């Protein structure tokens, strides 16, 4: 959930909240930047039960209190997920749309992600994976922005998972062979119009499962369940990359698009519950100061062994930018 001073931008493919929600926070005496920064009791920051706030300025003692109110029974949980998808159904299928008017951060985002991915492939696989047929899953893929600008240049096949149908339709156009600047050995293979909580991957299909700006739509129990299922979709040596907005403390709930921005310590507790190890972490740089911090996590079911370093996998493929 990005939080600029004048509007709130969300993590689940990213877009803006209404001015009404932002005004509600300002009228409550708490600015949007204050929500970004967080001012919670420091003694409570080391676990996922630290206090948090919502976009209306309400404060919660802990995440359990918030989740009981938002998804306390099956009816509420269904409403939570339906509202999240409905929100994105009203967003235009463009880079500026999915990035909430912040399309100009695309280059910095891709540059940092590419450097991180290069380092992972170089450490994880002999010859940085050049001798392997690599397959990736792009979760919350939106219009295919991350796939086209990054993943399809490194992975021979990329599957896309996205619950908003008009985003996925745009992705199919953007990733058609005639619109790609890669060789025939690289392609978008499958397009799944499903939510994360409803998706179970094919066993041992993926070398990398990339999850960017979408995990905030999952309740804690569904996040853990997703990772546990998704581990079965990884090949031996496979890994997750989670790239997400980070609250400075506790959590920040967005009432409009039904998403939550978690703190680093909150995420780490959920990774532990999911049986995942943090292999590497890296902060995103180069974003406007008014936005939430963004962090990249490389996660694996077992701590990976480093292989002999070699040249990275980066090939002659160039970014096929979506304009």
VENGI-V374312 format. One line per field, one symbol per residue. phi: phi as a letter, one per 20 degrees, with the letter a starting at -180 (. if undefined). psi: psi as a letter, one per 40 degrees, with the letter a starting at -180 (. if undefined). A space follows every 10 residues. Layout:
phi = ???
psi = ???
This chain:
phi = .fcffdbddd eennadefff ffffffffnd fffffffmcd gffdeebfef fbcdfenfdd fafgfffgfe cfbffffffg fffffggffe dfecffffdl ndgfegffff gffffffgff ffeecgllnf edeeccddem flengfffec ffeddfcced cbeeffffff ffffdfgfdd dcfffcbeec cdebegfddc fffledebde cclbffeefg ffffffffff gfeefgnfbd cddbfcffbl bceeffdlbc edfgffgfff fffemddeeb cbefdnegff egfccddecb fcffefeffb fffgdffdge fee
psi = gigideihhi egehaiiidd dddddddeeh iddddddhgi hdeeeeieei iiiieeeiii didddddddd feiddddddd ddddddddee higidddeef efdeeddddd dddddddddd ddddiiffed eihihihhhf ebefddddec deedhdhhih hhehdddddd ddddeideei fiieehihdi hhgiideehh ihhfdhdhhh hhfdeeehid dddddddddd deehiheiii hhhiihidib ihhhddegih hiiddddddd dddefiihdi ihihieiide iiihihhhii dihihhihia iiehaehihg hh.
